[in-house]
């Protein structure tokens, strides 16, 4: 991922204090990098460099989990839920 690929308002998996957490980028920091909000805790974080960002995340409407974009289906849901529902399960899988 490169600096010019970061989009404001998007959720990324980011390294925050030795853990990878979902972080929503809310704007560029005047001191360099980006300002964000940890989605799980609501705390503000500062992302100084693109090295801390891992990949873009999306929230599945069915299972409500934050997932990597590689499991996103054509309808916007996650392929894991779609596959489970196609196999006859009544609820989405625990991811």
Protein Blocks (a to p, Z undefined) as FASTA:
>chain_A
ZZklpcghiacdddeehiacddddfbdcfkgpjddddfknopacddfbfklpmbdcdddf
klopacdfklpcfkopafklmmmmmnopabdcdZZ
